[in-house]
Amino acid sequence: MMNIHNLSISFQGEYLFEDITFKLGNGDRIGLIGKNGAGKSTMLKILSKEMEPDSGQIAADKDMKIGFLKQDIDFVLGRTVLEEAYQAFTDIKELEAQMEAVNTQMAERTDYESEGYHQLMVDINDLQHQYEILGGYNYQGDTEKILQGLGFKREDFDKLTDTFSGGWRMRIELAKLLLQNNDILLLDEPTNHLDIESIIWLEGFLRNYPGAVVIVSHDKMFLDNVTNRTIEISLGRIYDYPKPYTKYLVLREELRTQQLASQKNQQKQIEQTEKLIEKFRAKASKATMAQSLIKKLDKIDRIEVDEDDNSVMTLNFPVSVTPGKVVIEAEGISKSYGDNQVLKDIDLLIERNTKTAFVGQNGQGKSTLAKIIVGDIKYNGHLKLGHNVQIGYFAQNQAEYLDGNKTVHDIMIDAANETNRSKVRDILGSFLFRGEEVDKYVRVLSGGERNRLALAKLMLQPFNVLVMDEPTNHLDIKSKNVLKEALKRFEGTLILVSHDRDFLQGLTHTVYEFKDHKIKEYLGDIDYYLDQRKVESLREVEKRTVVKETPKVKTQRSYEDQKKIKSLNNKLSNVESKINDLEREIKAIDLSLEANYEEVTSKSNFFEEYKKKKSDLQDYMEKWEAIQLEIEQFNAVKI
């Protein structure tokens, strides 16, 4: 499909990557990973032919279609959501115009037996055939389906795109790419502006995508659920493995261990040979043998160990005085933006040292409630902070508020006080700003570097309640892991707005879902919440399938219909049996983990088997819902 050979590109005399070679094949789902600044986005720009490499070749078919989702897009305003999404179908729209023109001519003519009229009939048949091949009869339904999968409601379709935030506009751009049937999809951080429900939907879509997909993402769970291959860019080289991210890490570590062992053995042999050479050189009778050993030594292919960029930031949040037991008490909180009601009569109680996640679709009020808690915006209702509460706040676009005309060091000095001003360089060093990097202007920093600087700035003021709104945006996977571990160690109260399931996993004790102006509490972590949401979704489907009986009207099914419904019911019964078995097995494992965690987890492949059972359960639940929906639709048609 696409061959990349000896590709190199440099900036300011330093190679970002040099002489790298790989192939893209049909069905490839590639996770392109690496630290911030490693060259991932640059690689996508080169593959999309938006940027030229310094050297190397990219061979691909001339008619190959490539779709590229960039982090920054130029958006045309003045169209509705649906009109903008339909921009994906320029070929279909051109055919529609041609068909309309031919139909108009045919309607105006009455010379039905003429050669000219006959040619119009041939033309309209050809156009209709092309229209069908391009999916012209399905594109409107496909568009609505994909927009809804990405979180839009039907009532949004006729709204102007001008009224939506940049994140929602990015979803429209993603929808257009998914609708275009590109041979290769290049996606740069596609989950950054998505909520959990939309991410899960996108995972399913990409797993079944007919072409090749290359994804730059720092969402580990998303990569594991979608990709079948990982390419890491590190220190100018690439490491290419036919495995998703987590399995790639294991394989790469195993390879490094083998390389180190082989290198050690080889070095031992080399040292022994060098000793013999020195020994034989001292004797004239052994000079020929010494020369032979030297030639042998020169021919040895030295074993190299893959270099690894292990530089990561270090992070420990400062904690101030101990607050009272109740740190936040909210009652009847409501908030509207003009006519748009976001929150209505919200009650919330947060106690000391709890860790809480805010989740839900974008626009449901997660960030709004976070801003209310920290005192950034006005609201209706009552909010009371507990005794001695001191709040630290990391806003969703915190990095954007940094003054681009100041240096990294200036930003920190301005925020510091007399007691910690002398520690500014040490704090910056722990966030990987060292040497001349502290004198860089903020405007030249990458998104990840700005995020690190914003986190470093947070270290200057102690707090006992930390509110963080999407702190992982633009952070690479290693940095996210460091942040997660620091938050686990944090001895204060945490409120976390995030759509990153892997980041939330095992981090929070309580989840609040924001939906329809309200919040709903789930006493568990993100896995518990997602499991409960599946159960609730299944119950909603069950309610929809209940058909009210009409007292006097009966419809006799045909034999074929009876066979069809019987087959569907049998399938449903089998799937329900599998679900029950898996739920029992998972519950038994959970109980054994509570009783004896170390013994249970020490068994070989325990975590892989446990994860597979949960994955199988999710698959069977999706099958159950699909069959139940098919039964519902069948009954609706046949009544």
N, C-alpha and C positions, 0 to 999 in steps of 0.2 A: 504493500500500500504506500509506504513512504520509507525511504532509506536515507539515513543521516550519516555522513562519512567525514571523519577528520575535521569536525567543526571546532573553530576557535573564535573567541572574541575577547578583546581587552579594553580596559578603560584606564586612561592616564598611565599607560605603560605597563599595567599589571593585568595578567590574564584572569578573566572570570572563570573560563574553562578553556581547555586546550586539547586539540586532537581527540575529541570524543566521537564515538561511533555507536549507533544503535538503530534498530528498525521499529517501525510501527506496523502492526498487522491487524487485520480485521478481527474484531472481538477483543482486542486489547483494552483493558481497563487499567491505565497506568497512573499510579500515584507519584507525582514528581515532588520530591521532598528535599529539604535542606534548610540550613539556618537562614534567617533574614539576611539578605545581601549576597546569598550564595549564587544567584543567577537564575532562579526559577522563572520569574516573570519575563526576564530577558530571553530565556529559552523558548517560552511560548510565543513571544513576538517574532523570533526567528522562524519558528515552525509555521507561523501564520503568514510569513513573508512580509510582515510589517517592518522588520529590521533585517539588515544584511549582516552576515557574519564577516569577520576579518578574512577568514579562509575556510575551506571545506565545501562540501556539496550536499544538496538536498535533492533527491530524485523522487518525483511523484508523478502520477498521471496528470495530463494537462487539464482534463475535465473534472478533477477531484474537487469536491466542495469542502471547504474548511470553515467551521464556525468558531469564533473566538469571543469569549466573555472576558472583558478586561475589568480591572478594578475601578477604573474611571471611564465614564462614557459621556459622549456628547448627546444630549437628549433634545429632540424636536418637540416643542410644546404646541398646544392648540388642538391636539387630537384626543379622542376618548381612549380609554383603555383598550376597548375592542378594536378601534381603528388603528391604534399603534401596533397591536398584536398582529393584525392582518397585513402589516408591512412585510411580514415574513413570506407572503405569498405573491410576490411581484409577478411571477410567471403565470399563476392562476388568474390574477387580476387582469393581465394583458389578454389572456384567452377569453375571459368574460367580456371584455370590451369588444374583441373581434367577433365573438358569437352574437353579441347584441347588435352589432353593425350588420352582420349577415341576416339575422332574423328580421331586422327593420326593412332591409331590401326585399326580402321574400314577402313580407306583409304588404308592401307597396305594389308588388307586381301581380299581374294576372295572366301572364303568358306562360302558363304552367307546362306547356309542351315544348317550349323553346330550349335551345342548347344552353343559353345563358342561365335560365332558371334551374336547369339540370345541374349546371356547374355549381350554383349556389347550394344545392342539396348535397352535392359531394363535399363542398367546403365545410358545411355545418356538421356533417357526419365526421369528417376528419378532426375538426376542432373539438367536437364532443368526445371523440376517442382520446385525444391528447389530454383533455380536461379530466377525464376519468382516470387516466394513467397518473396524472399529477396529484390525484386525490381531491379534485375540485368539488366532488359531491359530499366529501367528509370534512373539509377543512374547518368549517364553522363549528361543528361539534367537537372536533379535536382541539380547537382553540379554547373553547369554553372549558373543556375538561382539564387542559393543562393550566389555564389561569386559576381554576378552582383548586387544583392540586398544589399550586404555589401560594394559596391563601386568599385569593380574591373571592368576593361574594358576587352573586349575579347582579345585585344592585350597584356594584362598583363598575360594571362593564361600560355604562354610558356616562361615567364621570370623566371629566377632563384630567389628563395626566398631570396638568399643572397643580392640581390639588393634592397630589401625593408626594411623600418625602422621597429623598434620593434612594433610600433602601427599597421602597416599593417600585420605583421606576426601574431599579436594577432587576427586580423580579420580572417586569414586563420584558426587559431585554433578554433575560434568560429564557422566558417563554418563547420568544421569537426564534431563538437558536434551537430550542427543542422541537419546534414545529417545522424547521427547514429541511429535515432529513439530510443533514451534512454527513459526509463520509468520515470526517474527523471532527470531534468536538474538543476544543481547548478551553478549559474552565479555570479561571484564576480566582481562587477563594469564593466558590459559588455559594457557600453556606453562611458567609459573613452577615448577610441581611435577611436570613431565613429564620423562622422559629422552628421548634422541634418537630411539629406536625408536618411542616413543609419539607424539612430535611428528610424525614422518613419517607415521604412520598417521592422525593427526588431520588433517593437511594433505589427504590423499586424501579423507577423509570430508567435510570442509567444502567442498572443490571441487565435490562432487556433491550438496551439500545443496539441497533443492528451494526453500527459502524465502530470506529475506535474512539476511545475517550482518554484524554490526558488531563489530569486534575492536579492543580496546585492547591493544597489545603493543609491547614494545621489542625483539622478535626480528625483525631485518630480513629474514632469510632466510625465516622463517615468513610474514611479510607478503607478500613477493615471490611465494611459492609458492601463496598462497591468494587474495589480494585482487585485485580488478579496478578498484578505486577507492580514492582516498586523500583523507581530509579532515583537514587540519591545523588545530589550534586554536593560535593564536599572537597574543599581545597583544590578546586580546578579540575577534579576528576569526577567520573560517575561510577556508581555501583548499581548494577542491574540484576535484579532477582525476580523470578516468576512467582512471587508470593505477595499477599497483601502486607501492609505495614508492620503489624505486630509480629507476624511470622518471619518477615524479612529481618527484623532486629535480632531474632534468635539465630537465624542462619548466618547473618553477618558476624555475630559474636563467635559462633562456632568456627567460622572460617578464619577469623583473626587468631583464635586460639591455636588452630592447626598451623597457620602460617608462623606464629611465634615459636611453636615446638619444632617445626621443620627448619626454621632459621637458626634456632639454637643448636640443633644437631649439625647443620651445615657449617656453622661457625666453628663448632668443635673440630670437625674434620679439617677445615681450613687451617686452624691453629696447629693441629698435629702435622699437617703437610708443611707448613711454614717452618716448624721446628726441624723437620727432616731436611728441608732445603738448607737451613743454616748449618746443620750438622754435616751434610755432605759437601758443602762449599769449602769447609775447612780441610777436606782431604782431596788431593789432586786426583786420586783414583776414582773418586765418587762424583767428579765434576759433571760428567755426562748425565748421570742419574739426577743430579740437582737441576740441570737444565730441563730435563724431561718433566720433572715435577713442577717446575715453574710454568712450562707450557700447559700442563694439565690444569694448574691453578687458574691460569688466564682464561681457559675455556669454560670454567664453571659459571653457570647462570646463577647469579646471586639471588636468593629468595628475598623478595620484598614483602614487608607487612603493610597492609592497607593503612594509610594515615587516617586518623580520626580527629575531627575538630571537637574536642571535649570542653571548650570554653563555655561556661554557663554562668549566669548571674547568681549571686547569693542573696538571700532575702529573709529577713526576720522582722516582723512588724512590731513596732514599739507599743507597749501597753501602758496606759496611765493608771489612775486610781481605780479601785474597785467600786462599781456603781451599785445602786439598789437592786433588789431582786427583779422588779419589773422595770425594764429599760424604755419600752415604748408601749403606750396605751392609746389606741385610736378608737373613736366612736362616731358613727354616722358620717364618715368622710365621703364627700362628693366633689367631683371636679368635672367641669365642662370647658371645652374650647369652642366658644361661639355656640352653635347649635349642636355640636358634637359632644354628647355625654360620654365620658370615659369611665368614671367611677361613680357609683351610687350607693350611699348608705353602707360604707365599708366599716366593719369592726375588726380590730386587729390587736393582739396582745403578744408582745415579744419579751421573753424573760432573759435574764443575764446568762451569758456563755452559751446560748443556743446558736445553731447555725441553720439559716433558713434560705431556701431558694424561691425566687419568684419566676414562674414560667407561664407560657401561654403565647397565643398568636401576637404578632406585632400590632400595636395600636390598641391593645386591650387595657393598658394602664399600668404596666409594670414599672416603667421608668417614671411615670407620673407620680406613683405612690412613693418611689424612692426619693424623688425631688421634694415631695411634701414632707417626708420624714426628716430630711436634712435642712428644711426651711428655705428651699430655693423658690417655691411658687406658692401663691395664695390658693385657698380651698375653702369649702364649707364643711362644718363639722368641728369635732374637738380632737386635738392631739396633745398628749402630755408625755414629756420625756422624764425618765426617772431621776432619782437623786444621783448627783455626780456623773451624769452621762456626758461623755465627750465624744463627738462623732468625727470619724475620718470618712471622706467621700471621694470616690473615684467615678467620675461621670462617664457616660457612654462615649462621648467625644472629647474626653479630657485632654488628649494629646493635641487636639485642634486649638485649644485655648492657649497653648504655649506661644509666646511671642517669637515669631520667626526671625526677627531682627536682633535677637539676643543670642549669646553663645550658651552652650550647655552649662558651663560654669556660672554664668550670670544668672540663669534661671534659678539655680540652686541657692546662690548667695542671696538673691532677693527674697527667697522664701525662708531662709534660715534665721535663727535668732542668735543672741550672744553666746548661748551655751553650746550650740551645735555647729556654729559657723566654721570652726576649725576642723570639723569632721566631714565637710562637704566632699573633699577629694576622695576620702576613704569610701564614703557612701557611693559616689559615682563609680569608683573602681569596682565595687561589688556588683554594679549593674553594667559592667563591661565598657565603661567610658574611662579610658586610661590614656596617659600621655597627652599627645596633641589632640586626641578626640574630644577632650573637654573644652577645647577652644573652637570647635565646629559651631557654625550658626545653625539654629534650629531648623531654618528653612531648607537646609540641604539634607536633613536626616530622613531616613526611610520611615514608613509607618510603624514598623516594629521598634526602631530606635526611639521614636517619639513616645511610644507607649512605655518603654523602659525608663525614659526620663521622667515621665509623669508618675510612674511608680516610685522612682527614687525620690521625687519631691514629696511624696506621701510619707516618706520615712522621717521627715523633719519635724513632724508634730505628733506627739503621742496621743492615743485615743483608746477608748474601751468599747466602742461600737463602730464597726466598719461597714459602710454601705458601698457596694461595688456594682456598677452597671456595665455589663459586657466587658470585663477587663481583659479577656483573652483575644479580642479582635487585634489582628496584626502581630500577635506573639507567635513565635515558632514553637514547635512541639516541646523542645527541651525547656524553653523558658516557661511554657505553660505548666510543665511538670514541677518546676521549681516553685512557681506561684502556688500551685495546688498544695504542695507539701508545706509551704509557709503558712497557708491558711488553715491547714490541719493543726499546725502547732500553735496558731494564734489563740491566746487564752481569753480573748474578749468575745463579744457578740458579733455575728456576721450575718449580713443580709446581702444576698447575691442574686443579681439579675443575669441570667445566662441561658443560652440555647445549646451550649456544648455539653452533650450527655456524658462523654468521657470525663470531662473536667468536673462535672457535678457528682459523678459516681463516687459514693462513699464519703463525700465531703459535707453534705448537709443532713440534718436530722428531720427536717420538716420541709414540705413543698407546698407552696400556695399557687394554685392555678387561677389565672385571670381570664374570665370569660363573661361576656354579656354584662359588663359593668360591675360584676361581682367577683369575689374570690372564694375559692374552696380549699380547705385544708386537707392535706394528706400527711399522715404521721409516718414518714419513712423517707428514704432517699429517692433519687430519680428513677431507679429501677422499679421500686415499689410503685411509684406514681404511674409509670408507663404501663406496668402490669394491670393496675387498677383501671386505667383508662381503656385498655383493651376490653376488659370485662364489661365496663359501662357501655362501650360501643356495641358490643354483642347484644347487650340487653336492649339497647335502642333499636337494633335491627329486629329483635324478637317482637318488640312492641309494634313495629311497622308491619310485620307479617301477619298479625292477628286480623283476620277478615271477618267483619260482622256478618252473621247469617241473616239472609232474607227469609222470612217465614214461609212464603208461598211459592217462591221461584226456585226451581232446581234445574241445573244444567247437566245433562248427561254427557260424560266425557266419552270420546272415541277410544277404541282399543289402544291406538298409538299414544294418545294422551295419557291413558292410564299407565302404560309401560314407562313413559317418560317420567311421570311424577313418582312412580314407584322406584325407578332407578335413582332419581335425585334424593328421595328419602333414605334409600339404602346408603348412598354416598354420605349423606349427612350423619346417619347413625354411626358409620365407620369412623368418620372424622371426630365425632363427639367422644367415641370410645378412646381414640388416640389421645385426645385432649385430656380426658379424665386420667388416663394412665400416666401421662407426662406430668400432670399437676401433682399426682400422688408421689411420683418419683422425686420431683423437685422439692416438694414439701418434706419428704423423708430426709433428703440431703441437707436441707436448711436446718432441720431439727438436730441432725448429727453434727453439723458445723457448730451449732450453739453448745452442744454437749462436749465435744472434743475437737476443736478446730485443728490443732497441730497434727493429730493422728490422721484425721480425714484428708487433710490437704497434702500430706506426705506421700499419698499413693500416686503411682505413676499416671501421668496424663489426666489427673483429677480435674484441673481447671478447664482443659480442652473439652472433656466429656460433659462437664457441668454447663459450659457455655453452649455446647451443641444441643443439649436438652432444652435450654431456654430458647435457642434459635428454632429448634424443631417445633416447640410450643407456639412460637409466634407464627411460623409458617402454617401450622394446622388451624390456628385461629383465623388467619386470613382466608384459608380454604373454606372454613365453616361459614364465614361471612359471605363469601362469593356464592356458595351453594344456596345459602338461605335467601340471598338476594335474587338468585335465578328462580327459586321456587316462588318467591313473591311476584316476580315479573310474569312468570308462567301463569299463575293463578289470576293475575290482573287481566291478562289477555283472554283467558278462557272463560271468565265469568260472563 
